């Protein structure tokens, strides 16, 4: 049985269903890229997968930002800046790979994505989880929170 490049672990769970589902999809996309890495004539396939991942990163970031905005998360602006920087890097890698597959190694792309995904979840995303939990608890108690 083949080992996954990125294995989802409970420690990655934020407890926010939509965000965890997005993160699992990102893990699956990175794993699909990893599996496509060794296909000899797979430059177009790898590039297509990478472009889809790049698009999904934008979708996920928009969902996170909407959630944080609705909670009045105080570090929203800094989180948005980190999202833009990461999205730009992913898009640049995807374009570079699409235009000239030899210009960047698949292993380099996978290392970047693996490091980024685990770090983003474990550091940046876990910072806003307490705000979501507080809002969920307040909602459960029938309290209205500022949006």
Residue pairs with C-beta under 8 A, 6 or more apart in sequence:
2 35
4 27
4 31
4 34
5 30
5 31
5 34
5 35
5 110
5 114
6 27
6 30
6 31
6 34
6 114
6 117
6 118
7 27
8 23
8 24
8 27
11 122
12 20
12 23
12 118
12 121
12 122
13 20
14 20
14 23
14 121
14 125
14 126
14 129
14 132
15 129
15 132
15 133
16 67
16 129
16 132
18 63
18 67
19 63
19 64
19 67
19 125
22 56
22 59
22 60
22 63
22 64
23 60
23 117
23 121
23 125
25 56
25 60
26 53
26 56
26 57
26 60
26 117
27 117
29 49
29 52
29 53
29 56
30 53
30 110
30 113
30 114
30 117
32 49
33 46
33 49
33 50
33 53
33 106
33 109
33 110
33 113
34 110
36 42
36 45
36 46
36 49
37 46
37 106
37 107
37 110
39 45
39 46
43 97
43 101
46 97
46 101
46 106
47 94
47 97
47 98
47 101
50 93
50 94
50 97
50 98
50 109
51 94
51 98
53 90
53 94
53 113
54 87
54 90
54 91
54 94
57 86
57 87
57 90
58 87
61 83
61 86
61 87
64 79
64 83
64 125
64 128
65 76
65 79
65 80
65 83
67 128
67 132
68 76
68 79
68 128
68 131
69 76
70 147
71 128
71 131
71 132
71 135
71 145
71 147
72 131
72 146
72 147
73 79
73 128
73 131
75 127
75 128
79 124
79 127
79 128
82 120
82 124
86 116
86 120
89 112
89 116
90 113
90 116
93 104
93 109
93 112
96 103
96 104
97 103
97 104
97 109
134 145
135 145
138 144
138 145
139 145
